[in-house]
């Protein structure tokens, strides 16, 4: 039996995978937009974004717009590479089942 590919445990989490996928398609996204897209609670979303930030997969920019805090997230090159490698590992794992 061929060796099974390793799936990156940071990317593999359902919400973290969704966040990386969403961020890969935009230049940057606000916390509130990510919350609306995923349906996650503020606490869960913040915790998962922190894990991605600590891994170097997302970058965070905090600022104020008309006295209101705004937090923007963007996927880093490292995060984009991790997502690409994760998708490739899934393809290898699933083989012809996804063609």
Jmol script that loads the backbone (N, CA, C; Angstrom):
load data "model"
ATOM      1  N   UNK A   1       0.847  -1.175   0.000  1.00  0.00           N
ATOM      2  CA  UNK A   1       0.000   0.000   0.000  1.00  0.00           C
ATOM      3  C   UNK A   1       0.895   1.241   0.000  1.00  0.00           C
ATOM      4  N   UNK A   2       0.591   2.218  -0.866  1.00  0.00           N
ATOM      5  CA  UNK A   2       1.405   3.436  -0.894  1.00  0.00           C
ATOM      6  C   UNK A   2       1.195   4.250   0.391  1.00  0.00           C
ATOM      7  N   UNK A   3       2.213   5.012   0.727  1.00  0.00           N
ATOM      8  CA  UNK A   3       2.135   5.845   1.933  1.00  0.00           C
ATOM      9  C   UNK A   3       1.113   6.955   1.737  1.00  0.00           C
ATOM     10  N   UNK A   4       0.293   7.149   2.743  1.00  0.00           N
ATOM     11  CA  UNK A   4      -0.719   8.193   2.681  1.00  0.00           C
ATOM     12  C   UNK A   4      -0.077   9.555   2.929  1.00  0.00           C
ATOM     13  N   UNK A   5      -0.526  10.587   2.216  1.00  0.00           N
ATOM     14  CA  UNK A   5       0.052  11.916   2.426  1.00  0.00           C
ATOM     15  C   UNK A   5      -0.391  12.492   3.770  1.00  0.00           C
ATOM     16  N   UNK A   6       0.472  13.287   4.346  1.00  0.00           N
ATOM     17  CA  UNK A   6       0.118  13.984   5.580  1.00  0.00           C
ATOM     18  C   UNK A   6      -0.731  15.199   5.228  1.00  0.00           C
ATOM     19  N   UNK A   7      -1.803  15.389   5.986  1.00  0.00           N
ATOM     20  CA  UNK A   7      -2.623  16.580   5.830  1.00  0.00           C
ATOM     21  C   UNK A   7      -2.221  17.563   6.923  1.00  0.00           C
ATOM     22  N   UNK A   8      -1.862  18.757   6.530  1.00  0.00           N
ATOM     23  CA  UNK A   8      -1.426  19.793   7.454  1.00  0.00           C
ATOM     24  C   UNK A   8      -2.511  20.011   8.515  1.00  0.00           C
ATOM     25  N   UNK A   9      -2.231  19.741   9.792  1.00  0.00           N
ATOM     26  CA  UNK A   9      -3.261  19.848  10.828  1.00  0.00           C
ATOM     27  C   UNK A   9      -3.750  21.273  11.052  1.00  0.00           C
ATOM     28  N   UNK A  10      -2.941  22.260  10.742  1.00  0.00           N
ATOM     29  CA  UNK A  10      -3.390  23.643  10.899  1.00  0.00           C
ATOM     30  C   UNK A  10      -4.424  23.973   9.830  1.00  0.00           C
ATOM     31  N   UNK A  11      -4.185  23.566   8.611  1.00  0.00           N
ATOM     32  CA  UNK A  11      -5.123  23.833   7.515  1.00  0.00           C
ATOM     33  C   UNK A  11      -6.342  22.928   7.624  1.00  0.00           C
ATOM     34  N   UNK A  12      -6.159  21.740   8.149  1.00  0.00           N
ATOM     35  CA  UNK A  12      -7.196  20.707   8.117  1.00  0.00           C
ATOM     36  C   UNK A  12      -8.448  21.043   8.923  1.00  0.00           C
ATOM     37  N   UNK A  13      -8.349  21.902   9.910  1.00  0.00           N
ATOM     38  CA  UNK A  13      -9.531  22.274  10.681  1.00  0.00           C
ATOM     39  C   UNK A  13     -10.581  22.892   9.774  1.00  0.00           C
ATOM     40  N   UNK A  14     -11.832  22.507   9.948  1.00  0.00           N
ATOM     41  CA  UNK A  14     -12.913  22.939   9.060  1.00  0.00           C
ATOM     42  C   UNK A  14     -12.972  24.462   8.912  1.00  0.00           C
ATOM     43  N   UNK A  15     -12.987  25.180  10.010  1.00  0.00           N
ATOM     44  CA  UNK A  15     -13.082  26.633   9.944  1.00  0.00           C
ATOM     45  C   UNK A  15     -11.801  27.251   9.401  1.00  0.00           C
ATOM     46  N   UNK A  16     -10.651  26.720   9.800  1.00  0.00           N
ATOM     47  CA  UNK A  16      -9.386  27.265   9.291  1.00  0.00           C
ATOM     48  C   UNK A  16      -9.256  27.045   7.785  1.00  0.00           C
ATOM     49  N   UNK A  17      -9.697  25.892   7.303  1.00  0.00           N
ATOM     50  CA  UNK A  17      -9.688  25.640   5.862  1.00  0.00           C
ATOM     51  C   UNK A  17     -10.617  26.608   5.142  1.00  0.00           C
ATOM     52  N   UNK A  18     -11.784  26.846   5.705  1.00  0.00           N
ATOM     53  CA  UNK A  18     -12.726  27.800   5.108  1.00  0.00           C
ATOM     54  C   UNK A  18     -12.125  29.204   5.088  1.00  0.00           C
ATOM     55  N   UNK A  19     -11.492  29.606   6.172  1.00  0.00           N
ATOM     56  CA  UNK A  19     -10.901  30.942   6.244  1.00  0.00           C
ATOM     57  C   UNK A  19      -9.785  31.117   5.221  1.00  0.00           C
ATOM     58  N   UNK A  20      -8.896  30.149   5.129  1.00  0.00           N
ATOM     59  CA  UNK A  20      -7.818  30.238   4.133  1.00  0.00           C
ATOM     60  C   UNK A  20      -8.385  30.272   2.716  1.00  0.00           C
ATOM     61  N   UNK A  21      -9.406  29.473   2.464  1.00  0.00           N
ATOM     62  CA  UNK A  21     -10.021  29.445   1.138  1.00  0.00           C
ATOM     63  C   UNK A  21     -10.660  30.790   0.803  1.00  0.00           C
ATOM     64  N   UNK A  22     -11.365  31.364   1.759  1.00  0.00           N
ATOM     65  CA  UNK A  22     -11.979  32.675   1.541  1.00  0.00           C
ATOM     66  C   UNK A  22     -10.919  33.745   1.317  1.00  0.00           C
ATOM     67  N   UNK A  23      -9.894  33.747   2.150  1.00  0.00           N
ATOM     68  CA  UNK A  23      -8.851  34.767   2.043  1.00  0.00           C
ATOM     69  C   UNK A  23      -8.013  34.619   0.778  1.00  0.00           C
ATOM     70  N   UNK A  24      -7.911  33.403   0.264  1.00  0.00           N
ATOM     71  CA  UNK A  24      -7.147  33.188  -0.972  1.00  0.00           C
ATOM     72  C   UNK A  24      -7.824  33.863  -2.163  1.00  0.00           C
ATOM     73  N   UNK A  25      -9.120  34.109  -2.057  1.00  0.00           N
ATOM     74  CA  UNK A  25      -9.862  34.697  -3.165  1.00  0.00           C
ATOM     75  C   UNK A  25     -10.030  36.205  -3.098  1.00  0.00           C
ATOM     76  N   UNK A  26      -9.509  36.841  -2.051  1.00  0.00           N
ATOM     77  CA  UNK A  26      -9.633  38.289  -1.904  1.00  0.00           C
ATOM     78  C   UNK A  26      -8.290  38.877  -1.503  1.00  0.00           C
ATOM     79  N   UNK A  27      -8.158  40.182  -1.689  1.00  0.00           N
ATOM     80  CA  UNK A  27      -6.909  40.831  -1.277  1.00  0.00           C
ATOM     81  C   UNK A  27      -6.818  40.887   0.242  1.00  0.00           C
ATOM     82  N   UNK A  28      -7.914  41.259   0.878  1.00  0.00           N
ATOM     83  CA  UNK A  28      -8.004  41.312   2.337  1.00  0.00           C
ATOM     84  C   UNK A  28      -9.476  41.256   2.716  1.00  0.00           C
ATOM     85  N   UNK A  29      -9.746  40.869   3.953  1.00  0.00           N
ATOM     86  CA  UNK A  29     -11.132  40.762   4.401  1.00  0.00           C
ATOM     87  C   UNK A  29     -11.247  41.218   5.846  1.00  0.00           C
ATOM     88  N   UNK A  30     -12.351  41.892   6.136  1.00  0.00           N
ATOM     89  CA  UNK A  30     -12.635  42.322   7.500  1.00  0.00           C
ATOM     90  C   UNK A  30     -13.125  41.142   8.330  1.00  0.00           C
ATOM     91  N   UNK A  31     -12.884  41.240   9.616  1.00  0.00           N
ATOM     92  CA  UNK A  31     -13.347  40.225  10.557  1.00  0.00           C
ATOM     93  C   UNK A  31     -14.855  40.009  10.407  1.00  0.00           C
ATOM     94  N   UNK A  32     -15.602  41.094  10.299  1.00  0.00           N
ATOM     95  CA  UNK A  32     -17.069  40.979  10.220  1.00  0.00           C
ATOM     96  C   UNK A  32     -17.506  40.249   8.959  1.00  0.00           C
ATOM     97  N   UNK A  33     -16.794  40.447   7.854  1.00  0.00           N
ATOM     98  CA  UNK A  33     -17.133  39.747   6.613  1.00  0.00           C
ATOM     99  C   UNK A  33     -16.841  38.257   6.753  1.00  0.00           C
ATOM    100  N   UNK A  34     -15.699  37.943   7.348  1.00  0.00           N
ATOM    101  CA  UNK A  34     -15.356  36.535   7.552  1.00  0.00           C
ATOM    102  C   UNK A  34     -16.379  35.859   8.467  1.00  0.00           C
ATOM    103  N   UNK A  35     -16.816  36.573   9.500  1.00  0.00           N
ATOM    104  CA  UNK A  35     -17.836  36.032  10.400  1.00  0.00           C
ATOM    105  C   UNK A  35     -19.137  35.765   9.649  1.00  0.00           C
ATOM    106  N   UNK A  36     -19.548  36.694   8.803  1.00  0.00           N
ATOM    107  CA  UNK A  36     -20.782  36.517   8.028  1.00  0.00           C
ATOM    108  C   UNK A  36     -20.663  35.360   7.050  1.00  0.00           C
ATOM    109  N   UNK A  37     -19.515  35.203   6.426  1.00  0.00           N
ATOM    110  CA  UNK A  37     -19.321  34.143   5.438  1.00  0.00           C
ATOM    111  C   UNK A  37     -19.288  32.759   6.061  1.00  0.00           C
ATOM    112  N   UNK A  38     -18.745  32.667   7.273  1.00  0.00           N
ATOM    113  CA  UNK A  38     -18.570  31.352   7.903  1.00  0.00           C
ATOM    114  C   UNK A  38     -19.659  31.003   8.908  1.00  0.00           C
ATOM    115  N   UNK A  39     -20.347  32.011   9.417  1.00  0.00           N
ATOM    116  CA  UNK A  39     -21.349  31.758  10.444  1.00  0.00           C
ATOM    117  C   UNK A  39     -20.745  31.431  11.802  1.00  0.00           C
ATOM    118  N   UNK A  40     -19.461  31.674  11.959  1.00  0.00           N
ATOM    119  CA  UNK A  40     -18.766  31.363  13.216  1.00  0.00           C
ATOM    120  C   UNK A  40     -19.059  32.433  14.267  1.00  0.00           C
ATOM    121  N   UNK A  41     -18.926  32.045  15.509  1.00  0.00           N
ATOM    122  CA  UNK A  41     -19.043  33.014  16.592  1.00  0.00           C
ATOM    123  C   UNK A  41     -17.771  33.864  16.633  1.00  0.00           C
ATOM    124  N   UNK A  42     -17.874  35.030  17.255  1.00  0.00           N
ATOM    125  CA  UNK A  42     -16.702  35.898  17.364  1.00  0.00           C
ATOM    126  C   UNK A  42     -15.533  35.180  18.038  1.00  0.00           C
ATOM    127  N   UNK A  43     -15.833  34.479  19.135  1.00  0.00           N
ATOM    128  CA  UNK A  43     -14.777  33.798  19.881  1.00  0.00           C
ATOM    129  C   UNK A  43     -14.096  32.700  19.084  1.00  0.00           C
ATOM    130  N   UNK A  44     -14.879  31.863  18.425  1.00  0.00           N
ATOM    131  CA  UNK A  44     -14.316  30.772  17.630  1.00  0.00           C
ATOM    132  C   UNK A  44     -13.543  31.326  16.440  1.00  0.00           C
ATOM    133  N   UNK A  45     -14.121  32.311  15.769  1.00  0.00           N
ATOM    134  CA  UNK A  45     -13.450  32.910  14.620  1.00  0.00           C
ATOM    135  C   UNK A  45     -12.123  33.528  15.041  1.00  0.00           C
ATOM    136  N   UNK A  46     -12.137  34.277  16.138  1.00  0.00           N
ATOM    137  CA  UNK A  46     -10.905  34.900  16.619  1.00  0.00           C
ATOM    138  C   UNK A  46      -9.845  33.879  16.977  1.00  0.00           C
ATOM    139  N   UNK A  47     -10.259  32.795  17.627  1.00  0.00           N
ATOM    140  CA  UNK A  47      -9.308  31.754  18.024  1.00  0.00           C
ATOM    141  C   UNK A  47      -8.687  31.077  16.803  1.00  0.00           C
ATOM    142  N   UNK A  48      -9.495  30.781  15.790  1.00  0.00           N
ATOM    143  CA  UNK A  48      -8.978  30.108  14.597  1.00  0.00           C
ATOM    144  C   UNK A  48      -8.097  31.040  13.776  1.00  0.00           C
ATOM    145  N   UNK A  49      -8.458  32.318  13.698  1.00  0.00           N
ATOM    146  CA  UNK A  49      -7.613  33.282  12.998  1.00  0.00           C
ATOM    147  C   UNK A  49      -6.285  33.462  13.722  1.00  0.00           C
ATOM    148  N   UNK A  50      -6.312  33.412  15.043  1.00  0.00           N
ATOM    149  CA  UNK A  50      -5.070  33.512  15.815  1.00  0.00           C
ATOM    150  C   UNK A  50      -4.154  32.326  15.511  1.00  0.00           C
ATOM    151  N   UNK A  51      -4.711  31.121  15.424  1.00  0.00           N
ATOM    152  CA  UNK A  51      -3.897  29.948  15.077  1.00  0.00           C
ATOM    153  C   UNK A  51      -3.259  30.115  13.703  1.00  0.00           C
ATOM    154  N   UNK A  52      -4.039  30.642  12.750  1.00  0.00           N
ATOM    155  CA  UNK A  52      -3.493  30.862  11.405  1.00  0.00           C
ATOM    156  C   UNK A  52      -2.423  31.954  11.424  1.00  0.00           C
ATOM    157  N   UNK A  53      -2.645  32.976  12.229  1.00  0.00           N
ATOM    158  CA  UNK A  53      -1.660  34.051  12.352  1.00  0.00           C
ATOM    159  C   UNK A  53      -0.371  33.524  12.985  1.00  0.00           C
ATOM    160  N   UNK A  54      -0.490  32.753  14.041  1.00  0.00           N
ATOM    161  CA  UNK A  54       0.691  32.198  14.714  1.00  0.00           C
ATOM    162  C   UNK A  54       1.484  31.279  13.797  1.00  0.00           C
ATOM    163  N   UNK A  55       0.802  30.619  12.882  1.00  0.00           N
ATOM    164  CA  UNK A  55       1.480  29.742  11.923  1.00  0.00           C
ATOM    165  C   UNK A  55       2.098  30.536  10.772  1.00  0.00           C
ATOM    166  N   UNK A  56       1.795  31.826  10.691  1.00  0.00           N
ATOM    167  CA  UNK A  56       2.309  32.651   9.600  1.00  0.00           C
ATOM    168  C   UNK A  56       1.473  32.547   8.338  1.00  0.00           C
ATOM    169  N   UNK A  57       0.270  32.002   8.450  1.00  0.00           N
ATOM    170  CA  UNK A  57      -0.579  31.796   7.280  1.00  0.00           C
ATOM    171  C   UNK A  57      -1.451  32.999   6.950  1.00  0.00           C
ATOM    172  N   UNK A  58      -1.725  33.839   7.935  1.00  0.00           N
ATOM    173  CA  UNK A  58      -2.462  35.072   7.689  1.00  0.00           C
ATOM    174  C   UNK A  58      -1.748  36.228   8.373  1.00  0.00           C
ATOM    175  N   UNK A  59      -1.917  37.412   7.802  1.00  0.00           N
ATOM    176  CA  UNK A  59      -1.390  38.642   8.387  1.00  0.00           C
ATOM    177  C   UNK A  59      -2.582  39.484   8.819  1.00  0.00           C
ATOM    178  N   UNK A  60      -2.396  40.234   9.887  1.00  0.00           N
ATOM    179  CA  UNK A  60      -3.473  41.030  10.466  1.00  0.00           C
ATOM    180  C   UNK A  60      -3.067  42.503  10.459  1.00  0.00           C
ATOM    181  N   UNK A  61      -4.021  43.339  10.104  1.00  0.00           N
ATOM    182  CA  UNK A  61      -3.814  44.793  10.165  1.00  0.00           C
ATOM    183  C   UNK A  61      -4.993  45.395  10.915  1.00  0.00           C
ATOM    184  N   UNK A  62      -4.691  46.048  12.043  1.00  0.00           N
ATOM    185  CA  UNK A  62      -5.742  46.672  12.857  1.00  0.00           C
ATOM    186  C   UNK A  62      -5.630  48.183  12.711  1.00  0.00           C
ATOM    187  N   UNK A  63      -6.784  48.814  12.537  1.00  0.00           N
ATOM    188  CA  UNK A  63      -6.814  50.266  12.405  1.00  0.00           C
ATOM    189  C   UNK A  63      -8.167  50.774  12.892  1.00  0.00           C
ATOM    190  N   UNK A  64      -8.342  52.085  12.801  1.00  0.00           N
ATOM    191  CA  UNK A  64      -9.627  52.699  13.129  1.00  0.00           C
ATOM    192  C   UNK A  64     -10.147  53.424  11.903  1.00  0.00           C
ATOM    193  N   UNK A  65     -11.416  53.232  11.612  1.00  0.00           N
ATOM    194  CA  UNK A  65     -12.084  53.930  10.531  1.00  0.00           C
ATOM    195  C   UNK A  65     -13.246  54.681  11.164  1.00  0.00           C
ATOM    196  N   UNK A  66     -13.166  56.002  11.118  1.00  0.00           N
ATOM    197  CA  UNK A  66     -14.169  56.858  11.761  1.00  0.00           C
ATOM    198  C   UNK A  66     -14.415  56.425  13.210  1.00  0.00           C
ATOM    199  N   UNK A  67     -13.333  56.264  13.944  1.00  0.00           N
ATOM    200  CA  UNK A  67     -13.338  55.900  15.365  1.00  0.00           C
ATOM    201  C   UNK A  67     -13.808  54.483  15.664  1.00  0.00           C
ATOM    202  N   UNK A  68     -14.045  53.700  14.657  1.00  0.00           N
ATOM    203  CA  UNK A  68     -14.457  52.309  14.867  1.00  0.00           C
ATOM    204  C   UNK A  68     -13.281  51.397  14.533  1.00  0.00           C
ATOM    205  N   UNK A  69     -13.028  50.401  15.370  1.00  0.00           N
ATOM    206  CA  UNK A  69     -11.926  49.481  15.068  1.00  0.00           C
ATOM    207  C   UNK A  69     -12.225  48.642  13.826  1.00  0.00           C
ATOM    208  N   UNK A  70     -11.202  48.438  13.040  1.00  0.00           N
ATOM    209  CA  UNK A  70     -11.321  47.598  11.842  1.00  0.00           C
ATOM    210  C   UNK A  70     -10.135  46.639  11.821  1.00  0.00           C
ATOM    211  N   UNK A  71     -10.431  45.357  11.683  1.00  0.00           N
ATOM    212  CA  UNK A  71      -9.383  44.348  11.614  1.00  0.00           C
ATOM    213  C   UNK A  71      -9.450  43.684  10.246  1.00  0.00           C
ATOM    214  N   UNK A  72      -8.367  43.788   9.509  1.00  0.00           N
ATOM    215  CA  UNK A  72      -8.273  43.190   8.177  1.00  0.00           C
ATOM    216  C   UNK A  72      -7.317  42.010   8.218  1.00  0.00           C
ATOM    217  N   UNK A  73      -7.695  40.960   7.515  1.00  0.00           N
ATOM    218  CA  UNK A  73      -6.873  39.758   7.399  1.00  0.00           C
ATOM    219  C   UNK A  73      -6.554  39.514   5.935  1.00  0.00           C
ATOM    220  N   UNK A  74      -5.344  39.045   5.690  1.00  0.00           N
ATOM    221  CA  UNK A  74      -4.969  38.632   4.331  1.00  0.00           C
ATOM    222  C   UNK A  74      -4.131  37.366   4.433  1.00  0.00           C
ATOM    223  N   UNK A  75      -4.226  36.542   3.411  1.00  0.00           N
ATOM    224  CA  UNK A  75      -3.424  35.319   3.391  1.00  0.00           C
ATOM    225  C   UNK A  75      -1.998  35.700   2.998  1.00  0.00           C
ATOM    226  N   UNK A  76      -1.028  35.099   3.659  1.00  0.00           N
ATOM    227  CA  UNK A  76       0.376  35.343   3.335  1.00  0.00           C
ATOM    228  C   UNK A  76       0.823  34.362   2.251  1.00  0.00           C
ATOM    229  N   UNK A  77       2.013  34.585   1.734  1.00  0.00           N
ATOM    230  CA  UNK A  77       2.567  33.636   0.761  1.00  0.00           C
ATOM    231  C   UNK A  77       2.708  32.251   1.397  1.00  0.00           C
ATOM    232  N   UNK A  78       3.111  32.218   2.664  1.00  0.00           N
ATOM    233  CA  UNK A  78       3.240  30.951   3.374  1.00  0.00           C
ATOM    234  C   UNK A  78       1.885  30.263   3.492  1.00  0.00           C
ATOM    235  N   UNK A  79       0.856  31.029   3.787  1.00  0.00           N
ATOM    236  CA  UNK A  79      -0.496  30.478   3.884  1.00  0.00           C
ATOM    237  C   UNK A  79      -1.012  29.967   2.558  1.00  0.00           C
ATOM    238  N   UNK A  80      -0.730  30.710   1.497  1.00  0.00           N
ATOM    239  CA  UNK A  80      -1.158  30.283   0.155  1.00  0.00           C
ATOM    240  C   UNK A  80      -0.463  28.978  -0.221  1.00  0.00           C
ATOM    241  N   UNK A  81       0.816  28.873   0.108  1.00  0.00           N
ATOM    242  CA  UNK A  81       1.560  27.642  -0.173  1.00  0.00           C
ATOM    243  C   UNK A  81       0.996  26.481   0.644  1.00  0.00           C
ATOM    244  N   UNK A  82       0.703  26.722   1.920  1.00  0.00           N
ATOM    245  CA  UNK A  82       0.144  25.667   2.781  1.00  0.00           C
ATOM    246  C   UNK A  82      -1.196  25.190   2.239  1.00  0.00           C
ATOM    247  N   UNK A  83      -2.034  26.109   1.779  1.00  0.00           N
ATOM    248  CA  UNK A  83      -3.337  25.738   1.218  1.00  0.00           C
ATOM    249  C   UNK A  83      -3.160  24.929  -0.064  1.00  0.00           C
ATOM    250  N   UNK A  84      -2.258  25.357  -0.923  1.00  0.00           N
ATOM    251  CA  UNK A  84      -1.990  24.641  -2.170  1.00  0.00           C
ATOM    252  C   UNK A  84      -1.483  23.229  -1.888  1.00  0.00           C
ATOM    253  N   UNK A  85      -0.552  23.105  -0.954  1.00  0.00           N
ATOM    254  CA  UNK A  85      -0.007  21.790  -0.602  1.00  0.00           C
ATOM    255  C   UNK A  85      -1.085  20.900   0.021  1.00  0.00           C
ATOM    256  N   UNK A  86      -1.970  21.484   0.789  1.00  0.00           N
ATOM    257  CA  UNK A  86      -3.072  20.735   1.401  1.00  0.00           C
ATOM    258  C   UNK A  86      -3.996  20.174   0.315  1.00  0.00           C
ATOM    259  N   UNK A  87      -4.340  21.003  -0.646  1.00  0.00           N
ATOM    260  CA  UNK A  87      -5.211  20.561  -1.744  1.00  0.00           C
ATOM    261  C   UNK A  87      -4.524  19.458  -2.551  1.00  0.00           C
ATOM    262  N   UNK A  88      -3.237  19.609  -2.792  1.00  0.00           N
ATOM    263  CA  UNK A  88      -2.494  18.578  -3.522  1.00  0.00           C
ATOM    264  C   UNK A  88      -2.479  17.267  -2.739  1.00  0.00           C
ATOM    265  N   UNK A  89      -2.306  17.338  -1.425  1.00  0.00           N
ATOM    266  CA  UNK A  89      -2.309  16.130  -0.598  1.00  0.00           C
ATOM    267  C   UNK A  89      -3.688  15.469  -0.625  1.00  0.00           C
ATOM    268  N   UNK A  90      -4.741  16.263  -0.604  1.00  0.00           N
ATOM    269  CA  UNK A  90      -6.097  15.708  -0.713  1.00  0.00           C
ATOM    270  C   UNK A  90      -6.295  14.998  -2.041  1.00  0.00           C
ATOM    271  N   UNK A  91      -5.829  15.634  -3.107  1.00  0.00           N
ATOM    272  CA  UNK A  91      -5.945  15.008  -4.434  1.00  0.00           C
ATOM    273  C   UNK A  91      -5.205  13.676  -4.475  1.00  0.00           C
ATOM    274  N   UNK A  92      -4.009  13.654  -3.877  1.00  0.00           N
ATOM    275  CA  UNK A  92      -3.228  12.416  -3.838  1.00  0.00           C
ATOM    276  C   UNK A  92      -3.963  11.363  -3.009  1.00  0.00           C
ATOM    277  N   UNK A  93      -4.529  11.772  -1.894  1.00  0.00           N
ATOM    278  CA  UNK A  93      -5.232  10.848  -1.012  1.00  0.00           C
ATOM    279  C   UNK A  93      -6.481  10.266  -1.693  1.00  0.00           C
ATOM    280  N   UNK A  94      -7.229  11.136  -2.376  1.00  0.00           N
ATOM    281  CA  UNK A  94      -8.475  10.691  -2.996  1.00  0.00           C
ATOM    282  C   UNK A  94      -8.258  10.029  -4.351  1.00  0.00           C
ATOM    283  N   UNK A  95      -7.157  10.346  -5.000  1.00  0.00           N
ATOM    284  CA  UNK A  95      -6.835   9.708  -6.274  1.00  0.00           C
ATOM    285  C   UNK A  95      -7.924   9.859  -7.316  1.00  0.00           C
ATOM    286  N   UNK A  96      -8.271   8.781  -7.945  1.00  0.00           N
ATOM    287  CA  UNK A  96      -9.238   8.828  -9.046  1.00  0.00           C
ATOM    288  C   UNK A  96     -10.675   9.034  -8.571  1.00  0.00           C
ATOM    289  N   UNK A  97     -10.903   9.006  -7.274  1.00  0.00           N
ATOM    290  CA  UNK A  97     -12.252   9.181  -6.748  1.00  0.00           C
ATOM    291  C   UNK A  97     -12.795  10.577  -7.013  1.00  0.00           C
ATOM    292  N   UNK A  98     -11.919  11.554  -7.330  1.00  0.00           N
ATOM    293  CA  UNK A  98     -12.394  12.922  -7.558  1.00  0.00           C
ATOM    294  C   UNK A  98     -12.302  13.356  -9.014  1.00  0.00           C
ATOM    295  N   UNK A  99     -11.969  12.470  -9.900  1.00  0.00           N
ATOM    296  CA  UNK A  99     -11.837  12.893 -11.292  1.00  0.00           C
ATOM    297  C   UNK A  99     -13.139  12.917 -12.034  1.00  0.00           C
TER     298      UNK A  99
END
end "model"
wireframe off; spacefill off
backbone 0.3
color backbone group
